[in-house]
Amino acid sequence: MLTNSKALYKLLTIDHEFVRFDGGSIHVIPEDKFTPEEIEELRDIQEYDLKCGSEYYIANFLPDGLRPANVKKL
């Protein structure tokens, strides 16, 4: 998805972890680096992308049971 989201740009450009998921790597939102508003913006973008047929790319938003144990649910 093309977006001018400052929160998404921040996630893509700061140093952060990735986890293996479904044969690839997906982003982990670092704790204490994003405001609640930025996290909600990222959640909205992820949900929209899922509705459009994209895969998960933010590990913190994976459903229970799919999210790795070491990744905080947001």
DRENMAR-968244 format. One record per atom (N, C-alpha, C, O, CB): residue number from 0; residue in one letter; atom name; x, y, z. Coordinates in pm, whole numbers. Each point is the difference from the previous one (the first is absolute). Glycine has a CB too. Layout:
+-----+---+----+--------+--------+--------+
:   k : r :  a :      X :      Y :      Z :
+-----+---+----+--------+--------+--------+
: NUM : a : CA :      X :      Y :      Z :
...
+-----+---+----+--------+--------+--------+
***
This chain:
+-----+---+----+--------+--------+--------+
:   k : r :  a :      X :      Y :      Z :
+-----+---+----+--------+--------+--------+
:   0 : m :  N :     84 :   -119 :      0 :
:   0 : m : CA :    -84 :    119 :      0 :
:   0 : m :  C :     88 :    124 :      0 :
:   0 : m :  O :     96 :      8 :     76 :
:   0 : m : CB :   -279 :   -132 :     46 :
:   1 : l :  N :    150 :    219 :   -204 :
:   1 : l : CA :     69 :    128 :      2 :
:   1 : l :  C :    -68 :     88 :    102 :
:   1 : l :  O :   -123 :     13 :      1 :
:   1 : l : CB :    191 :    -34 :   -245 :
:   2 : t :  N :     11 :     82 :    331 :
:   2 : t : CA :    -56 :     85 :    103 :
:   2 : t :  C :    103 :    106 :     38 :
:   2 : t :  O :    120 :    -19 :    -17 :
:   2 : t : CB :   -265 :   -169 :    103 :
:   3 : n :  N :     97 :    298 :    -35 :
:   3 : n : CA :     91 :    102 :     51 :
:   3 : n :  C :      0 :     -1 :    153 :
:   3 : n :  O :     21 :    103 :     63 :
:   3 : n : CB :    -61 :     37 :   -269 :
:   4 : s :  N :     17 :   -255 :    264 :
:   4 : s : CA :     -6 :    -15 :    144 :
:   4 : s :  C :    137 :     23 :     64 :
:   4 : s :  O :     97 :    -68 :    -32 :
:   4 : s : CB :   -287 :    -94 :      5 :
:   5 : k :  N :    195 :    259 :    118 :
:   5 : k : CA :    124 :     25 :     73 :
:   5 : k :  C :     34 :   -118 :     91 :
:   5 : k :  O :    117 :    -32 :     19 :
:   5 : k : CB :   -162 :    280 :    -28 :
:   6 : a :  N :    -57 :   -312 :     66 :
:   6 : a : CA :     24 :   -115 :     88 :
:   6 : a :  C :     60 :   -117 :    -78 :
:   6 : a :  O :     93 :    -65 :     48 :
:   6 : a : CB :   -284 :    139 :     97 :
:   7 : l :  N :    139 :   -101 :   -263 :
:   7 : l : CA :     54 :   -109 :    -80 :
:   7 : l :  C :    141 :     33 :    -47 :
:   7 : l :  O :     87 :    -87 :      2 :
:   7 : l : CB :   -319 :     26 :    -76 :
:   8 : y :  N :    255 :    183 :     33 :
:   8 : y : CA :    134 :     41 :    -41 :
:   8 : y :  C :     98 :    -18 :    117 :
:   8 : y :  O :    111 :    -48 :    -18 :
:   8 : y : CB :   -209 :    213 :   -149 :
:   9 : k :  N :     55 :   -125 :    285 :
:   9 : k : CA :     83 :    -15 :    119 :
:   9 : k :  C :     35 :   -146 :     23 :
:   9 : k :  O :    116 :    -33 :     26 :
:   9 : k : CB :   -221 :    237 :     74 :
:  10 : l :  N :      6 :   -293 :   -108 :
:  10 : l : CA :     24 :   -143 :     20 :
:  10 : l :  C :     99 :    -53 :   -103 :
:  10 : l :  O :     89 :    -79 :     34 :
:  10 : l : CB :   -319 :     54 :     61 :
:  11 : l :  N :    216 :     67 :   -217 :
:  11 : l : CA :     85 :    -53 :   -106 :
:  11 : l :  C :    142 :     56 :      3 :
:  11 : l :  O :     90 :    -58 :    -61 :
:  11 : l : CB :   -294 :     32 :    -75 :
:  12 : t :  N :    226 :    137 :    206 :
:  12 : t : CA :    131 :     62 :     -5 :
:  12 : t :  C :     79 :     -7 :    130 :
:  12 : t :  O :    121 :     25 :     -1 :
:  12 : t : CB :   -215 :    125 :   -168 :
:  13 : i :  N :     31 :   -184 :    281 :
:  13 : i : CA :     76 :    -10 :    125 :
:  13 : i :  C :     55 :   -141 :     15 :
:  13 : i :  O :    -47 :    -94 :    -64 :
:  13 : i : CB :    -96 :    273 :    171 :
:  14 : d :  N :    243 :   -192 :    -21 :
:  14 : d : CA :     57 :   -130 :     30 :
:  14 : d :  C :    -99 :    -79 :     86 :
:  14 : d :  O :    -42 :     46 :    106 :
:  14 : d : CB :    279 :     48 :   -120 :
:  15 : h :  N :   -275 :   -213 :    -33 :
:  15 : h : CA :    -95 :    -82 :     74 :
:  15 : h :  C :     18 :   -146 :    -37 :
:  15 : h :  O :     72 :    -34 :    -94 :
:  15 : h : CB :   -235 :    225 :    102 :
:  16 : e :  N :     95 :   -277 :     67 :
:  16 : e : CA :     10 :   -144 :    -21 :
:  16 : e :  C :    -98 :    -47 :   -107 :
:  16 : e :  O :   -100 :     65 :    -31 :
:  16 : e : CB :    173 :    -92 :    268 :
:  17 : f :  N :    -41 :    -89 :   -290 :
:  17 : f : CA :    -89 :    -74 :    -89 :
:  17 : f :  C :    -14 :   -140 :     59 :
:  17 : f :  O :     88 :    -47 :     72 :
:  17 : f : CB :    -18 :    182 :   -278 :
:  18 : v :  N :   -180 :   -202 :    176 :
:  18 : v : CA :    -16 :   -140 :     37 :
:  18 : v :  C :    -37 :    -79 :   -125 :
:  18 : v :  O :    -57 :     55 :    -94 :
:  18 : v : CB :    -14 :      5 :    330 :
:  19 : r :  N :    104 :   -187 :   -236 :
:  19 : r : CA :    -35 :    -88 :   -110 :
:  19 : r :  C :   -148 :    -33 :     11 :
:  19 : r :  O :    -50 :    -33 :    107 :
:  19 : r : CB :    286 :    -64 :   -117 :
:  20 : f :  N :   -304 :    107 :   -103 :
:  20 : f : CA :   -143 :    -34 :     -3 :
:  20 : f :  C :    -38 :    -42 :   -140 :
:  20 : f :  O :     25 :     72 :    -97 :
:  20 : f : CB :    -74 :     88 :    285 :
:  21 : d :  N :    -10 :   -275 :   -199 :
:  21 : d : CA :    -57 :    -47 :   -125 :
:  21 : d :  C :    101 :      5 :   -116 :
:  21 : d :  O :    -33 :     42 :   -111 :
:  21 : d : CB :   -191 :     35 :    191 :
:  22 : g :  N :    346 :   -120 :    -51 :
:  22 : g : CA :    102 :     -7 :   -103 :
:  22 : g :  C :     72 :    131 :    -28 :
:  22 : g :  O :     83 :      7 :    -91 :
:  22 : g : CB :   -215 :   -185 :     -4 :
:  23 : g :  N :    103 :    282 :    172 :
:  23 : g : CA :     65 :    128 :    -20 :
:  23 : g :  C :     28 :     68 :    132 :
:  23 : g :  O :     -5 :    -63 :    106 :
:  23 : g : CB :   -108 :     85 :   -326 :
:  24 : s :  N :    141 :    105 :    215 :
:  24 : s : CA :     25 :     79 :    120 :
:  24 : s :  C :   -101 :    113 :      7 :
:  24 : s :  O :    -34 :     62 :   -101 :
:  24 : s : CB :    280 :   -119 :     96 :
:  25 : i :  N :   -295 :     84 :    126 :
:  25 : i : CA :    -92 :    112 :     19 :
:  25 : i :  C :     48 :     88 :    114 :
:  25 : i :  O :     76 :    -44 :     87 :
:  25 : i : CB :   -268 :    -96 :   -174 :
:  26 : h :  N :    148 :    263 :     86 :
:  26 : h : CA :     44 :    102 :     94 :
:  26 : h :  C :    -55 :    -23 :    140 :
:  26 : h :  O :   -111 :    -51 :     18 :
:  26 : h : CB :    124 :    211 :   -207 :
:  27 : v :  N :     68 :   -121 :    289 :
:  27 : v : CA :    -44 :      6 :    139 :
:  27 : v :  C :      9 :    146 :     42 :
:  27 : v :  O :    106 :     61 :    -10 :
:  27 : v : CB :    -28 :   -301 :     62 :
:  28 : i :  N :   -189 :    294 :     -4 :
:  28 : i : CA :     -1 :    138 :     45 :
:  28 : i :  C :     79 :      8 :    131 :
:  28 : i :  O :    -34 :    -69 :     96 :
:  28 : i : CB :   -191 :    113 :   -207 :
:  29 : p :  N :    332 :     38 :    115 :
:  29 : p : CA :     79 :     10 :    123 :
:  29 : p :  C :    -79 :     66 :    112 :
:  29 : p :  O :    -74 :     96 :    -22 :
:  29 : p : CB :    282 :    -83 :   -117 :
:  30 : e :  N :   -191 :    -65 :    258 :
:  30 : e : CA :    -68 :     58 :    116 :
:  30 : e :  C :     56 :    138 :     29 :
:  30 : e :  O :    120 :     25 :    -20 :
:  30 : e : CB :   -161 :   -254 :    116 :
:  31 : d :  N :    -43 :    318 :    -51 :
:  31 : d : CA :     37 :    134 :     43 :
:  31 : d :  C :     53 :     91 :   -111 :
:  31 : d :  O :     62 :    102 :     29 :
:  31 : d : CB :    -12 :   -203 :    189 :
:  32 : k :  N :    -75 :     67 :   -343 :
:  32 : k : CA :     44 :     87 :   -110 :
:  32 : k :  C :   -118 :     58 :    -77 :
:  32 : k :  O :     17 :     90 :    -82 :
:  32 : k : CB :    191 :   -226 :     64 :
:  33 : f :  N :   -329 :     84 :     45 :
:  33 : f : CA :   -119 :     45 :    -72 :
:  33 : f :  C :   -107 :     43 :     99 :
:  33 : f :  O :    -19 :    -63 :    104 :
:  33 : f : CB :     72 :    -92 :   -295 :
:  34 : t :  N :   -122 :    261 :    157 :
:  34 : t : CA :   -111 :     47 :     83 :
:  34 : t :  C :   -121 :    -91 :    -22 :
:  34 : t :  O :     -6 :    -72 :   -100 :
:  34 : t : CB :     92 :    311 :     90 :
:  35 : p :  N :   -181 :   -236 :    101 :
:  35 : p : CA :   -123 :    -77 :    -23 :
:  35 : p :  C :    -69 :     39 :   -131 :
:  35 : p :  O :    -57 :    -85 :    -67 :
:  35 : p : CB :     29 :     66 :    314 :
:  36 : e :  N :     34 :    146 :   -283 :
:  36 : e : CA :    -61 :     46 :   -125 :
:  36 : e :  C :     73 :    -59 :   -122 :
:  36 : e :  O :    -64 :    -38 :    -98 :
:  36 : e : CB :     -8 :    251 :    213 :
:  37 : e :  N :    203 :   -219 :   -108 :
:  37 : e : CA :     77 :    -59 :   -111 :
:  37 : e :  C :    -28 :   -150 :    -12 :
:  37 : e :  O :    -11 :    -52 :   -111 :
:  37 : e : CB :    190 :    225 :    144 :
:  38 : i :  N :   -191 :   -241 :     80 :
:  38 : i : CA :    -31 :   -143 :     -3 :
:  38 : i :  C :   -137 :    -23 :    -61 :
:  38 : i :  O :    -18 :    -92 :    -79 :
:  38 : i : CB :    162 :     54 :    282 :
:  39 : e :  N :   -240 :    121 :   -166 :
:  39 : e : CA :   -135 :    -13 :    -56 :
:  39 : e :  C :      2 :     28 :   -151 :
:  39 : e :  O :    -71 :    -66 :    -76 :
:  39 : e : CB :    -30 :    134 :    298 :
:  40 : e :  N :    180 :     28 :   -264 :
:  40 : e : CA :     13 :     29 :   -143 :
:  40 : e :  C :     58 :   -121 :    -74 :
:  40 : e :  O :    -47 :    -37 :   -108 :
:  40 : e : CB :     77 :    282 :    159 :
:  41 : l :  N :     73 :   -306 :      7 :
:  41 : l : CA :     59 :   -120 :    -61 :
:  41 : l :  C :   -101 :   -115 :     -5 :
:  41 : l :  O :     -6 :    -73 :    -99 :
:  41 : l : CB :    232 :    144 :    182 :
:  42 : r :  N :   -305 :    -85 :     24 :
:  42 : r : CA :   -103 :   -105 :      3 :
:  42 : r :  C :   -102 :     23 :   -111 :
:  42 : r :  O :    -40 :    -94 :    -69 :
:  42 : r : CB :     71 :     68 :    318 :
:  43 : d :  N :    -74 :    151 :   -267 :
:  43 : d : CA :    -96 :     33 :   -105 :
:  43 : d :  C :     55 :    -33 :   -139 :
:  43 : d :  O :    -70 :    -54 :    -84 :
:  43 : d : CB :    -25 :    235 :    231 :
:  44 : i :  N :    222 :   -147 :   -169 :
:  44 : i : CA :     62 :    -29 :   -129 :
:  44 : i :  C :      9 :   -150 :    -22 :
:  44 : i :  O :    -31 :    -49 :   -109 :
:  44 : i : CB :    162 :    263 :    124 :
:  45 : q :  N :    -90 :   -289 :     89 :
:  45 : q : CA :     11 :   -146 :    -12 :
:  45 : q :  C :   -137 :    -61 :    -30 :
:  45 : q :  O :    -12 :    -86 :    -86 :
:  45 : q : CB :    207 :     86 :    245 :
:  46 : e :  N :   -299 :     44 :    -88 :
:  46 : e : CA :   -135 :    -53 :    -22 :
:  46 : e :  C :    -49 :     30 :   -142 :
:  46 : e :  O :    -61 :    -85 :    -64 :
:  46 : e : CB :     13 :    113 :    309 :
:  47 : y :  N :     74 :     92 :   -293 :
:  47 : y : CA :    -40 :     35 :   -136 :
:  47 : y :  C :     72 :    -90 :   -101 :
:  47 : y :  O :    -62 :    -52 :    -93 :
:  47 : y : CB :     19 :    290 :    165 :
:  48 : d :  N :    172 :   -255 :    -54 :
:  48 : d : CA :     78 :    -84 :    -91 :
:  48 : d :  C :    -50 :   -145 :      1 :
:  48 : d :  O :     -5 :    -64 :   -104 :
:  48 : d : CB :    203 :    214 :    140 :
:  49 : l :  N :   -233 :   -200 :     82 :
:  49 : l : CA :    -54 :   -137 :      8 :
:  49 : l :  C :   -131 :    -11 :    -79 :
:  49 : l :  O :    -22 :    -99 :    -70 :
:  49 : l : CB :    129 :     70 :    297 :
:  50 : k :  N :   -192 :    130 :   -216 :
:  50 : k : CA :   -126 :      0 :    -76 :
:  50 : k :  C :     23 :      2 :   -150 :
:  50 : k :  O :    -82 :    -48 :    -78 :
:  50 : k : CB :    -26 :    166 :    269 :
:  51 : c :  N :    223 :    -61 :   -231 :
:  51 : c : CA :     35 :      8 :   -142 :
:  51 : c :  C :     76 :   -122 :    -49 :
:  51 : c :  O :     43 :     -5 :   -115 :
:  51 : c : CB :    -37 :    252 :    137 :
:  52 : g :  N :     11 :   -346 :     65 :
:  52 : g : CA :     65 :   -124 :    -40 :
:  52 : g :  C :    147 :    -12 :     33 :
:  52 : g :  O :     63 :    -99 :    -37 :
:  52 : g : CB :   -226 :     93 :   -138 :
:  53 : s :  N :    219 :    105 :    243 :
:  53 : s : CA :    141 :     -8 :     40 :
:  53 : s :  C :     16 :    -91 :    121 :
:  53 : s :  O :    -98 :    -36 :     66 :
:  53 : s : CB :    137 :    268 :   -156 :
:  54 : e :  N :     83 :   -268 :    117 :
:  54 : e : CA :     32 :    -83 :    116 :
:  54 : e :  C :     37 :     89 :    119 :
:  54 : e :  O :     21 :    120 :    -15 :
:  54 : e : CB :     58 :   -306 :   -137 :
:  55 : y :  N :    -72 :    124 :    270 :
:  55 : y : CA :     49 :     72 :    117 :
:  55 : y :  C :    144 :     41 :    -22 :
:  55 : y :  O :     79 :    -78 :    -55 :
:  55 : y : CB :   -236 :    -49 :    205 :
:  56 : y :  N :    193 :    246 :   -108 :
:  56 : y : CA :    140 :     43 :     -4 :
:  56 : y :  C :     42 :     65 :    131 :
:  56 : y :  O :    113 :     47 :     12 :
:  56 : y : CB :   -132 :    -15 :   -257 :
:  57 : i :  N :    -72 :    -30 :    344 :
:  57 : i : CA :     33 :     49 :    134 :
:  57 : i :  C :    -35 :   -111 :     99 :
:  57 : i :  O :   -117 :    -34 :     18 :
:  57 : i : CB :     75 :    279 :    -84 :
:  58 : a :  N :    144 :   -299 :    129 :
:  58 : a : CA :    -17 :   -117 :     87 :
:  58 : a :  C :    -87 :     29 :    121 :
:  58 : a :  O :    -72 :    -89 :     46 :
:  58 : a : CB :    294 :     11 :   -121 :
:  59 : n :  N :   -217 :    200 :    128 :
:  59 : n : CA :    -77 :     33 :    119 :
:  59 : n :  C :   -150 :    -10 :    -22 :
:  59 : n :  O :    -76 :    -12 :     97 :
:  59 : n : CB :    260 :    162 :    -29 :
:  60 : f :  N :   -229 :   -147 :   -193 :
:  60 : f : CA :   -142 :     -6 :    -30 :
:  60 : f :  C :    -47 :   -139 :    -42 :
:  60 : f :  O :   -117 :    -18 :    -34 :
:  60 : f : CB :    132 :    255 :    -32 :
:  61 : l :  N :     74 :   -334 :     69 :
:  61 : l : CA :    -40 :   -137 :    -33 :
:  61 : l :  C :   -100 :    -50 :    103 :
:  61 : l :  O :      9 :     38 :    117 :
:  61 : l : CB :    215 :    -83 :   -225 :
:  62 : p :  N :   -319 :    -36 :     68 :
:  62 : p : CA :    -96 :    -56 :     96 :
:  62 : p :  C :     70 :    -91 :    101 :
:  62 : p :  O :    106 :    -56 :    -27 :
:  62 : p : CB :   -285 :     69 :   -148 :
:  63 : d :  N :    117 :    -25 :    292 :
:  63 : d : CA :     50 :    -95 :    100 :
:  63 : d :  C :     13 :   -136 :    -65 :
:  63 : d :  O :    -84 :    -40 :    -81 :
:  63 : d : CB :    -24 :    169 :    271 :
:  64 : g :  N :    213 :   -199 :   -155 :
:  64 : g : CA :     24 :   -131 :    -59 :
:  64 : g :  C :     94 :      7 :   -119 :
:  64 : g :  O :     71 :    -97 :    -27 :
:  64 : g : CB :   -295 :     28 :    106 :
:  65 : l :  N :    225 :    179 :   -150 :
:  65 : l : CA :     94 :     20 :   -111 :
:  65 : l :  C :    116 :     90 :     40 :
:  65 : l :  O :    111 :    -14 :    -50 :
:  65 : l : CB :   -300 :    -16 :   -110 :
:  66 : r :  N :    162 :    122 :    253 :
:  66 : r : CA :    102 :     94 :     44 :
:  66 : r :  C :    104 :    -74 :     84 :
:  66 : r :  O :    -36 :    -71 :     94 :
:  66 : r : CB :   -131 :    262 :    -97 :
:  67 : p :  N :    296 :   -174 :    -30 :
:  67 : p : CA :    104 :    -65 :     80 :
:  67 : p :  C :     -7 :     44 :    147 :
:  67 : p :  O :    -37 :    113 :     29 :
:  67 : p : CB :    183 :   -125 :   -234 :
:  68 : a :  N :   -110 :    -77 :    296 :
:  68 : a : CA :    -10 :     26 :    143 :
:  68 : a :  C :     83 :    120 :     44 :
:  68 : a :  O :    -34 :     67 :     98 :
:  68 : a : CB :     -7 :   -308 :    -64 :
:  69 : n :  N :    149 :    269 :   -105 :
:  69 : n : CA :     88 :    110 :     41 :
:  69 : n :  C :    -42 :    135 :    -60 :
:  69 : n :  O :     71 :     99 :     16 :
:  69 : n : CB :    114 :   -264 :      4 :
:  70 : v :  N :   -299 :    170 :    -88 :
:  70 : v : CA :    -49 :    124 :    -62 :
:  70 : v :  C :   -121 :     48 :     77 :
:  70 : v :  O :    -98 :    -71 :     16 :
:  70 : v : CB :    184 :      2 :   -243 :
:  71 : k :  N :    -76 :    194 :    276 :
:  71 : k : CA :   -109 :     59 :     79 :
:  71 : k :  C :   -120 :     29 :    -89 :
:  71 : k :  O :     13 :     57 :   -109 :
:  71 : k : CB :    154 :     43 :    268 :
:  72 : k :  N :   -285 :   -139 :   -110 :
:  72 : k : CA :   -125 :     32 :    -71 :
:  72 : k :  C :    -31 :    147 :     20 :
:  72 : k :  O :      4 :     52 :    112 :
:  72 : k : CB :    -91 :   -289 :    -81 :
:  73 : l :  N :     56 :    303 :   -140 :
:  73 : l : CA :    -37 :    142 :      9 :
:  73 : l :  C :   -138 :     21 :    -56 :
:  73 : l :  O :    -50 :    112 :     -1 :
:  73 : l : CB :    289 :    -44 :    -18 :
+-----+---+----+--------+--------+--------+
***
